[in-house]
Amino acid sequence: MFCKIVSGDVPATIVRETETTVAFRDINPQAPTHVLVIPRLHHPDAASLAAAAPEVAADILREAGNVAADEKLVETGYRVVFNTGSGAGQTVFHAHAHILGGRGMQWPPG
């Protein structure tokens, strides 16, 4: 699914794009602001992305910060989440970071 968003074959509400990443709004938001940042190249999860392309993993984190700034989340705080594996809640097996904010975040989540 995310590869099709990158290629433009599936529509998404894109908020930022770089040479290596695409950021778009989650279709099932879990917070008032819920944006996903994905690599343009397919890697099934954050661990495989970091092993194969650490510079792109860094790009995702940089863009997470840029999204947070654009969305006015920096002062109030935000969460960056990588779910890795189905047991951790990963449902789309293309590496992606969730940027969540706009409400109080508790730990542990739930």
N, CA, C and O atoms as CSV, one atom per row, in Angstrom:
chain,resi,resn,atom,element,x,y,z
A,1,MET,N,N,0.818,-1.190,0.000
A,1,MET,CA,C,0.000,0.000,0.000
A,1,MET,C,C,0.868,1.262,0.000
A,1,MET,O,O,0.626,2.168,-0.797
A,2,PHE,N,N,1.882,1.337,0.888
A,2,PHE,CA,C,2.697,2.551,0.969
A,2,PHE,C,C,3.526,2.764,-0.292
A,2,PHE,O,O,3.773,3.904,-0.684
A,3,CYS,N,N,3.957,1.677,-0.931
A,3,CYS,CA,C,4.686,1.836,-2.199
A,3,CYS,C,C,3.788,2.500,-3.238
A,3,CYS,O,O,4.262,3.277,-4.067
A,4,LYS,N,N,2.490,2.193,-3.192
A,4,LYS,CA,C,1.548,2.799,-4.140
A,4,LYS,C,C,1.297,4.268,-3.812
A,4,LYS,O,O,1.013,5.060,-4.711
A,5,ILE,N,N,1.395,4.638,-2.551
A,5,ILE,CA,C,1.303,6.054,-2.188
A,5,ILE,C,C,2.517,6.791,-2.737
A,5,ILE,O,O,2.387,7.876,-3.303
A,6,VAL,N,N,3.695,6.202,-2.569
A,6,VAL,CA,C,4.931,6.812,-3.079
A,6,VAL,C,C,4.842,7.015,-4.586
A,6,VAL,O,O,5.244,8.061,-5.095
A,7,SER,N,N,4.319,6.021,-5.303
A,7,SER,CA,C,4.243,6.108,-6.765
A,7,SER,C,C,3.102,6.996,-7.249
A,7,SER,O,O,3.053,7.350,-8.426
A,8,GLY,N,N,2.182,7.360,-6.352
A,8,GLY,CA,C,1.037,8.177,-6.744
A,8,GLY,C,C,-0.156,7.377,-7.204
A,8,GLY,O,O,-1.151,7.956,-7.641
A,9,ASP,N,N,-0.085,6.044,-7.117
A,9,ASP,CA,C,-1.194,5.190,-7.544
A,9,ASP,C,C,-2.322,5.125,-6.527
A,9,ASP,O,O,-3.449,4.776,-6.877
A,10,VAL,N,N,-2.037,5.455,-5.274
A,10,VAL,CA,C,-3.050,5.505,-4.222
A,10,VAL,C,C,-3.011,6.918,-3.643
A,10,VAL,O,O,-1.937,7.409,-3.295
A,11,PRO,N,N,-4.159,7.575,-3.537
A,11,PRO,CA,C,-4.155,8.944,-3.018
A,11,PRO,C,C,-3.860,8.991,-1.523
A,11,PRO,O,O,-4.177,8.067,-0.773
A,12,ALA,N,N,-3.252,10.080,-1.122
A,12,ALA,CA,C,-2.977,10.334,0.293
A,12,ALA,C,C,-2.902,11.839,0.476
A,12,ALA,O,O,-2.643,12.581,-0.471
A,13,THR,N,N,-3.131,12.279,1.703
A,13,THR,CA,C,-2.986,13.694,2.020
A,13,THR,C,C,-1.535,13.920,2.434
A,13,THR,O,O,-1.165,13.770,3.599
A,14,ILE,N,N,-0.739,14.280,1.455
A,14,ILE,CA,C,0.701,14.434,1.669
A,14,ILE,C,C,0.969,15.798,2.298
A,14,ILE,O,O,0.457,16.820,1.841
A,15,VAL,N,N,1.787,15.795,3.361
A,15,VAL,CA,C,2.120,17.041,4.053
A,15,VAL,C,C,3.563,17.474,3.808
A,15,VAL,O,O,3.871,18.660,3.925
A,16,ARG,N,N,4.448,16.546,3.472
A,16,ARG,CA,C,5.845,16.865,3.161
A,16,ARG,C,C,6.400,15.780,2.255
A,16,ARG,O,O,5.980,14.625,2.325
A,17,GLU,N,N,7.343,16.155,1.406
A,17,GLU,CA,C,8.069,15.197,0.576
A,17,GLU,C,C,9.524,15.631,0.489
A,17,GLU,O,O,9.831,16.821,0.413
A,18,THR,N,N,10.411,14.649,0.502
A,18,THR,CA,C,11.820,14.897,0.241
A,18,THR,C,C,12.270,13.894,-0.812
A,18,THR,O,O,11.472,13.099,-1.307
A,19,GLU,N,N,13.532,13.938,-1.144
A,19,GLU,CA,C,14.075,12.985,-2.112
A,19,GLU,C,C,13.954,11.547,-1.613
A,19,GLU,O,O,13.829,10.623,-2.417
A,20,THR,N,N,13.990,11.348,-0.285
A,20,THR,CA,C,13.997,9.990,0.274
A,20,THR,C,C,12.755,9.626,1.076
A,20,THR,O,O,12.577,8.459,1.427
A,21,THR,N,N,11.880,10.606,1.378
A,21,THR,CA,C,10.740,10.339,2.250
A,21,THR,C,C,9.452,10.966,1.731
A,21,THR,O,O,9.466,11.887,0.914
A,22,VAL,N,N,8.339,10.435,2.232
A,22,VAL,CA,C,7.012,11.018,2.002
A,22,VAL,C,C,6.302,11.013,3.356
A,22,VAL,O,O,6.329,10.015,4.077
A,23,ALA,N,N,5.670,12.132,3.691
A,23,ALA,CA,C,4.893,12.234,4.931
A,23,ALA,C,C,3.445,12.523,4.571
A,23,ALA,O,O,3.161,13.399,3.754
A,24,PHE,N,N,2.528,11.779,5.187
A,24,PHE,CA,C,1.105,11.940,4.874
A,24,PHE,C,C,0.259,11.649,6.098
A,24,PHE,O,O,0.706,10.980,7.030
A,25,ARG,N,N,-0.959,12.152,6.092
A,25,ARG,CA,C,-1.874,11.967,7.219
A,25,ARG,C,C,-2.380,10.525,7.273
A,25,ARG,O,O,-2.710,9.926,6.250
A,26,ASP,N,N,-2.433,9.993,8.480
A,26,ASP,CA,C,-2.956,8.643,8.692
A,26,ASP,C,C,-4.456,8.639,8.439
A,26,ASP,O,O,-5.157,9.561,8.856
A,27,ILE,N,N,-4.956,7.610,7.758
A,27,ILE,CA,C,-6.399,7.555,7.460
A,27,ILE,C,C,-7.219,7.110,8.665
A,27,ILE,O,O,-8.445,7.218,8.651
A,28,ASN,N,N,-6.556,6.609,9.711
A,28,ASN,CA,C,-7.230,6.207,10.942
A,28,ASN,C,C,-6.498,6.848,12.115
A,28,ASN,O,O,-5.845,6.150,12.890
A,29,PRO,N,N,-6.597,8.174,12.254
A,29,PRO,CA,C,-5.770,8.872,13.241
A,29,PRO,C,C,-6.050,8.441,14.680
A,29,PRO,O,O,-7.196,8.226,15.074
A,30,GLN,N,N,-4.972,8.323,15.447
A,30,GLN,CA,C,-5.053,7.953,16.853
A,30,GLN,C,C,-4.806,9.146,17.768
A,30,GLN,O,O,-4.770,8.997,18.990
A,31,ALA,N,N,-4.637,10.321,17.183
A,31,ALA,CA,C,-4.449,11.573,17.916
A,31,ALA,C,C,-4.892,12.697,16.980
A,31,ALA,O,O,-5.028,12.480,15.775
A,32,PRO,N,N,-5.119,13.899,17.523
A,32,PRO,CA,C,-5.521,15.001,16.647
A,32,PRO,C,C,-4.559,15.221,15.480
A,32,PRO,O,O,-4.992,15.530,14.370
A,33,THR,N,N,-3.273,15.066,15.720
A,33,THR,CA,C,-2.298,15.063,14.629
A,33,THR,C,C,-1.709,13.670,14.566
A,33,THR,O,O,-1.165,13.177,15.554
A,34,HIS,N,N,-1.814,13.027,13.399
A,34,HIS,CA,C,-1.255,11.685,13.190
A,34,HIS,C,C,-0.770,11.633,11.748
A,34,HIS,O,O,-1.550,11.481,10.808
A,35,VAL,N,N,0.550,11.765,11.606
A,35,VAL,CA,C,1.177,11.773,10.288
A,35,VAL,C,C,2.160,10.617,10.228
A,35,VAL,O,O,2.846,10.325,11.207
A,36,LEU,N,N,2.229,9.960,9.078
A,36,LEU,CA,C,3.200,8.894,8.848
A,36,LEU,C,C,4.327,9.432,7.976
A,36,LEU,O,O,4.084,10.167,7.019
A,37,VAL,N,N,5.557,9.063,8.310
A,37,VAL,CA,C,6.707,9.380,7.462
A,37,VAL,C,C,7.284,8.047,7.008
A,37,VAL,O,O,7.632,7.195,7.826
A,38,ILE,N,N,7.380,7.876,5.684
A,38,ILE,CA,C,7.851,6.610,5.120
A,38,ILE,C,C,9.039,6.853,4.193
A,38,ILE,O,O,9.181,7.938,3.628
A,39,PRO,N,N,9.893,5.835,4.039
A,39,PRO,CA,C,10.942,5.949,3.026
A,39,PRO,C,C,10.336,5.696,1.644
A,39,PRO,O,O,9.379,4.934,1.507
A,40,ARG,N,N,10.893,6.327,0.643
A,40,ARG,CA,C,10.425,6.068,-0.726
A,40,ARG,C,C,10.763,4.643,-1.151
A,40,ARG,O,O,9.999,4.018,-1.887
A,41,LEU,N,N,11.891,4.130,-0.699
A,41,LEU,CA,C,12.271,2.753,-1.021
A,41,LEU,C,C,11.645,1.808,-0.008
A,41,LEU,O,O,11.511,2.143,1.169
A,42,HIS,N,N,11.266,0.631,-0.473
A,42,HIS,CA,C,10.602,-0.335,0.398
A,42,HIS,C,C,11.592,-1.053,1.312
A,42,HIS,O,O,12.585,-1.620,0.856
A,43,HIS,N,N,11.303,-1.017,2.592
A,43,HIS,CA,C,11.954,-1.834,3.614
A,43,HIS,C,C,10.822,-2.274,4.526
A,43,HIS,O,O,9.979,-1.448,4.876
A,44,PRO,N,N,10.767,-3.538,4.927
A,44,PRO,CA,C,9.592,-4.029,5.645
A,44,PRO,C,C,9.394,-3.460,7.048
A,44,PRO,O,O,8.266,-3.433,7.542
A,45,ASP,N,N,10.457,-3.008,7.695
A,45,ASP,CA,C,10.303,-2.471,9.045
A,45,ASP,C,C,11.495,-1.578,9.382
A,45,ASP,O,O,12.451,-1.481,8.613
A,46,ALA,N,N,11.424,-0.934,10.532
A,46,ALA,CA,C,12.455,0.028,10.928
A,46,ALA,C,C,13.823,-0.633,11.089
A,46,ALA,O,O,14.839,-0.035,10.733
A,47,ALA,N,N,13.863,-1.845,11.613
A,47,ALA,CA,C,15.152,-2.518,11.816
A,47,ALA,C,C,15.837,-2.820,10.489
A,47,ALA,O,O,17.039,-2.599,10.347
A,48,SER,N,N,15.084,-3.323,9.520
A,48,SER,CA,C,15.698,-3.620,8.225
A,48,SER,C,C,16.083,-2.336,7.500
A,48,SER,O,O,17.088,-2.315,6.790
A,49,LEU,N,N,15.312,-1.272,7.662
A,49,LEU,CA,C,15.673,0.019,7.079
A,49,LEU,C,C,16.978,0.522,7.682
A,49,LEU,O,O,17.875,0.944,6.953
A,50,ALA,N,N,17.088,0.483,8.989
A,50,ALA,CA,C,18.297,0.978,9.658
A,50,ALA,C,C,19.528,0.181,9.248
A,50,ALA,O,O,20.610,0.750,9.100
A,51,ALA,N,N,19.377,-1.128,9.061
A,51,ALA,CA,C,20.508,-1.969,8.664
A,51,ALA,C,C,20.923,-1.702,7.221
A,51,ALA,O,O,22.113,-1.654,6.912
A,52,ALA,N,N,19.943,-1.529,6.340
A,52,ALA,CA,C,20.231,-1.387,4.911
A,52,ALA,C,C,20.539,0.055,4.498
A,52,ALA,O,O,21.350,0.285,3.600
A,53,ALA,N,N,19.899,1.014,5.144
A,53,ALA,CA,C,20.021,2.410,4.710
A,53,ALA,C,C,19.943,3.349,5.923
A,53,ALA,O,O,18.959,4.071,6.083
A,54,PRO,N,N,20.960,3.341,6.763
A,54,PRO,CA,C,20.895,4.167,7.973
A,54,PRO,C,C,20.705,5.652,7.683
A,54,PRO,O,O,20.116,6.368,8.492
A,55,GLU,N,N,21.194,6.117,6.543
A,55,GLU,CA,C,21.014,7.531,6.203
A,55,GLU,C,C,19.543,7.847,5.939
A,55,GLU,O,O,19.092,8.954,6.231
A,56,VAL,N,N,18.794,6.898,5.396
A,56,VAL,CA,C,17.363,7.113,5.159
A,56,VAL,C,C,16.599,7.034,6.480
A,56,VAL,O,O,15.625,7.760,6.676
A,57,ALA,N,N,17.035,6.159,7.383
A,57,ALA,CA,C,16.424,6.116,8.713
A,57,ALA,C,C,16.596,7.473,9.402
A,57,ALA,O,O,15.672,7.966,10.049
A,58,ALA,N,N,17.779,8.069,9.261
A,58,ALA,CA,C,18.014,9.408,9.815
A,58,ALA,C,C,17.123,10.440,9.130
A,58,ALA,O,O,16.613,11.350,9.785
A,59,ASP,N,N,16.933,10.308,7.826
A,59,ASP,CA,C,16.050,11.221,7.095
A,59,ASP,C,C,14.626,11.159,7.649
A,59,ASP,O,O,13.962,12.188,7.773
A,60,ILE,N,N,14.162,9.962,7.980
A,60,ILE,CA,C,12.808,9.812,8.529
A,60,ILE,C,C,12.703,10.550,9.855
A,60,ILE,O,O,11.719,11.247,10.098
A,61,LEU,N,N,13.706,10.404,10.715
A,61,LEU,CA,C,13.667,11.110,11.996
A,61,LEU,C,C,13.751,12.621,11.805
A,61,LEU,O,O,13.082,13.371,12.516
A,62,ARG,N,N,14.558,13.074,10.862
A,62,ARG,CA,C,14.643,14.507,10.574
A,62,ARG,C,C,13.283,15.024,10.094
A,62,ARG,O,O,12.820,16.075,10.537
A,63,GLU,N,N,12.662,14.290,9.203
A,63,GLU,CA,C,11.352,14.706,8.697
A,63,GLU,C,C,10.284,14.641,9.778
A,63,GLU,O,O,9.353,15.447,9.768
A,64,ALA,N,N,10.396,13.704,10.706
A,64,ALA,CA,C,9.457,13.662,11.830
A,64,ALA,C,C,9.521,14.981,12.598
A,64,ALA,O,O,8.490,15.539,12.974
A,65,GLY,N,N,10.720,15.468,12.824
A,65,GLY,CA,C,10.872,16.757,13.497
A,65,GLY,C,C,10.319,17.902,12.671
A,65,GLY,O,O,9.707,18.820,13.217
A,66,ASN,N,N,10.524,17.863,11.358
A,66,ASN,CA,C,9.982,18.905,10.478
A,66,ASN,C,C,8.466,18.889,10.458
A,66,ASN,O,O,7.828,19.942,10.474
A,67,VAL,N,N,7.879,17.682,10.423
A,67,VAL,CA,C,6.414,17.560,10.478
A,67,VAL,C,C,5.918,18.142,11.796
A,67,VAL,O,O,4.957,18.912,11.812
A,68,ALA,N,N,6.560,17.784,12.891
A,68,ALA,CA,C,6.142,18.295,14.201
A,68,ALA,C,C,6.198,19.822,14.236
A,68,ALA,O,O,5.308,20.465,14.794
A,69,ALA,N,N,7.235,20.398,13.647
A,69,ALA,CA,C,7.336,21.852,13.605
A,69,ALA,C,C,6.223,22.449,12.742
A,69,ALA,O,O,5.580,23.422,13.137
A,70,ASP,N,N,6.001,21.867,11.571
A,70,ASP,CA,C,4.938,22.351,10.680
A,70,ASP,C,C,3.567,22.278,11.341
A,70,ASP,O,O,2.720,23.148,11.136
A,71,GLU,N,N,3.357,21.233,12.134
A,71,GLU,CA,C,2.059,20.993,12.776
A,71,GLU,C,C,1.938,21.702,14.127
A,71,GLU,O,O,0.942,21.534,14.831
A,72,LYS,N,N,2.951,22.492,14.488
A,72,LYS,CA,C,2.955,23.268,15.746
A,72,LYS,C,C,2.904,22.370,16.982
A,72,LYS,O,O,2.199,22.670,17.945
A,73,LEU,N,N,3.659,21.264,16.948
A,73,LEU,CA,C,3.680,20.316,18.060
A,73,LEU,C,C,4.920,20.440,18.938
A,73,LEU,O,O,4.979,19.830,20.006
A,74,VAL,N,N,5.898,21.208,18.513
A,74,VAL,CA,C,7.185,21.225,19.206
A,74,VAL,C,C,7.045,21.709,20.648
A,74,VAL,O,O,7.615,21.103,21.555
A,75,GLU,N,N,6.311,22.769,20.870
A,75,GLU,CA,C,6.198,23.312,22.232
A,75,GLU,C,C,5.394,22.411,23.158
A,75,GLU,O,O,5.715,22.303,24.341
A,76,THR,N,N,4.362,21.767,22.643
A,76,THR,CA,C,3.507,20.938,23.498
A,76,THR,C,C,3.975,19.495,23.574
A,76,THR,O,O,3.581,18.765,24.484
A,77,GLY,N,N,4.811,19.071,22.629
A,77,GLY,CA,C,5.347,17.715,22.628
A,77,GLY,C,C,4.637,16.815,21.639
A,77,GLY,O,O,3.485,17.039,21.265
A,78,TYR,N,N,5.358,15.799,21.232
A,78,TYR,CA,C,4.832,14.832,20.282
A,78,TYR,C,C,5.558,13.511,20.473
A,78,TYR,O,O,6.583,13.437,21.150
A,79,ARG,N,N,5.012,12.485,19.873
A,79,ARG,CA,C,5.579,11.140,19.965
A,79,ARG,C,C,5.919,10.661,18.565
A,79,ARG,O,O,5.166,10.890,17.618
A,80,VAL,N,N,7.076,9.985,18.440
A,80,VAL,CA,C,7.476,9.322,17.196
A,80,VAL,C,C,7.520,7.838,17.513
A,80,VAL,O,O,8.239,7.414,18.418
A,81,VAL,N,N,6.744,7.034,16.763
A,81,VAL,CA,C,6.615,5.604,17.040
A,81,VAL,C,C,6.919,4.798,15.787
A,81,VAL,O,O,6.402,5.084,14.708
A,82,PHE,N,N,7.772,3.780,15.947
A,82,PHE,CA,C,7.999,2.772,14.909
A,82,PHE,C,C,7.477,1.453,15.473
A,82,PHE,O,O,8.031,0.944,16.447
A,83,ASN,N,N,6.431,0.896,14.888
A,83,ASN,CA,C,5.967,-0.441,15.267
A,83,ASN,C,C,6.707,-1.436,14.376
A,83,ASN,O,O,6.724,-1.291,13.154
A,84,THR,N,N,7.316,-2.442,14.994
A,84,THR,CA,C,8.085,-3.419,14.228
A,84,THR,C,C,7.565,-4.818,14.555
A,84,THR,O,O,7.786,-5.333,15.651
A,85,GLY,N,N,6.878,-5.420,13.599
A,85,GLY,CA,C,6.307,-6.751,13.770
A,85,GLY,C,C,4.847,-6.682,14.162
A,85,GLY,O,O,4.400,-5.718,14.784
A,86,SER,N,N,4.106,-7.716,13.792
A,86,SER,CA,C,2.665,-7.731,14.047
A,86,SER,C,C,2.351,-7.714,15.535
A,86,SER,O,O,1.334,-7.153,15.944
A,87,GLY,N,N,3.207,-8.320,16.353
A,87,GLY,CA,C,2.981,-8.322,17.794
A,87,GLY,C,C,3.086,-6.938,18.409
A,87,GLY,O,O,2.576,-6.703,19.504
A,88,ALA,N,N,3.744,-6.018,17.711
A,88,ALA,CA,C,3.879,-4.641,18.180
A,88,ALA,C,C,2.850,-3.724,17.531
A,88,ALA,O,O,2.851,-2.517,17.772
A,89,GLY,N,N,1.979,-4.290,16.714
A,89,GLY,CA,C,0.930,-3.493,16.089
A,89,GLY,C,C,1.210,-3.063,14.665
A,89,GLY,O,O,0.432,-2.301,14.091
A,90,GLN,N,N,2.308,-3.533,14.076
A,90,GLN,CA,C,2.574,-3.173,12.680
A,90,GLN,C,C,1.587,-3.900,11.784
A,90,GLN,O,O,1.478,-5.125,11.830
A,91,THR,N,N,0.861,-3.131,10.961
A,91,THR,CA,C,-0.118,-3.731,10.058
A,91,THR,C,C,0.252,-3.526,8.596
A,91,THR,O,O,-0.225,-4.259,7.730
A,92,VAL,N,N,1.096,-2.541,8.309
A,92,VAL,CA,C,1.596,-2.313,6.957
A,92,VAL,C,C,3.098,-2.555,7.009
A,92,VAL,O,O,3.818,-1.858,7.725
A,93,PHE,N,N,3.569,-3.535,6.256
A,93,PHE,CA,C,4.966,-3.950,6.338
A,93,PHE,C,C,5.830,-3.200,5.321
A,93,PHE,O,O,6.431,-3.771,4.411
A,94,HIS,N,N,5.850,-1.887,5.540
A,94,HIS,CA,C,6.720,-0.928,4.864
A,94,HIS,C,C,7.131,0.004,6.005
A,94,HIS,O,O,6.268,0.603,6.646
A,95,ALA,N,N,8.423,0.134,6.266
A,95,ALA,CA,C,8.891,0.934,7.395
A,95,ALA,C,C,8.184,2.284,7.420
A,95,ALA,O,O,8.003,2.919,6.382
A,96,HIS,N,N,7.787,2.714,8.608
A,96,HIS,CA,C,7.154,4.018,8.747
A,96,HIS,C,C,7.183,4.472,10.196
A,96,HIS,O,O,7.133,3.672,11.130
A,97,ALA,N,N,7.264,5.784,10.345
A,97,ALA,CA,C,7.201,6.404,11.664
A,97,ALA,C,C,5.862,7.107,11.800
A,97,ALA,O,O,5.395,7.775,10.877
A,98,HIS,N,N,5.256,6.948,12.961
A,98,HIS,CA,C,4.032,7.669,13.295
A,98,HIS,C,C,4.434,8.910,14.086
A,98,HIS,O,O,5.187,8.804,15.054
A,99,ILE,N,N,3.950,10.070,13.693
A,99,ILE,CA,C,4.122,11.288,14.466
A,99,ILE,C,C,2.749,11.604,15.045
A,99,ILE,O,O,1.794,11.860,14.312
A,100,LEU,N,N,2.667,11.582,16.373
A,100,LEU,CA,C,1.401,11.754,17.079
A,100,LEU,C,C,1.500,12.941,18.023
A,100,LEU,O,O,2.491,13.096,18.737
A,101,GLY,N,N,0.474,13.774,18.024
A,101,GLY,CA,C,0.460,14.910,18.939
A,101,GLY,C,C,-0.889,15.594,18.941
A,101,GLY,O,O,-1.847,15.143,18.314
A,102,GLY,N,N,-0.932,16.696,19.667
A,102,GLY,CA,C,-2.173,17.456,19.745
A,102,GLY,C,C,-3.032,17.085,20.932
A,102,GLY,O,O,-4.129,17.621,21.094
A,103,ARG,N,N,-2.558,16.183,21.759
A,103,ARG,CA,C,-3.235,15.821,23.010
A,103,ARG,C,C,-2.164,15.264,23.935
A,103,ARG,O,O,-1.054,14.957,23.500
A,104,GLY,N,N,-2.505,15.134,25.212
A,104,GLY,CA,C,-1.571,14.551,26.161
A,104,GLY,C,C,-1.263,13.104,25.800
A,104,GLY,O,O,-2.152,12.355,25.393
A,105,MET,N,N,-0.015,12.719,25.948
A,105,MET,CA,C,0.400,11.352,25.670
A,105,MET,C,C,0.829,10.702,26.986
A,105,MET,O,O,1.663,11.246,27.709
A,106,GLN,N,N,0.268,9.562,27.286
A,106,GLN,CA,C,0.629,8.856,28.508
A,106,GLN,C,C,1.542,7.698,28.181
A,106,GLN,O,O,1.584,7.241,27.039
A,107,TRP,N,N,2.269,7.221,29.164
A,107,TRP,CA,C,3.103,6.037,29.001
A,107,TRP,C,C,2.814,5.116,30.148
A,107,TRP,O,O,2.777,5.596,31.281
A,108,PRO,N,N,2.607,3.847,29.960
A,108,PRO,CA,C,2.600,3.202,28.656
A,108,PRO,C,C,1.364,3.584,27.854
A,108,PRO,O,O,0.332,3.946,28.418
A,109,PRO,N,N,1.484,3.497,26.510
A,109,PRO,CA,C,0.339,3.849,25.678
A,109,PRO,C,C,-0.805,2.880,25.886
A,109,PRO,O,O,-0.616,1.762,26.366
A,110,GLY,N,N,-1.966,3.314,25.526
A,110,GLY,CA,C,-3.121,2.429,25.604
A,110,GLY,C,C,-4.332,3.145,26.080
A,110,GLY,O,O,-5.398,2.542,26.203
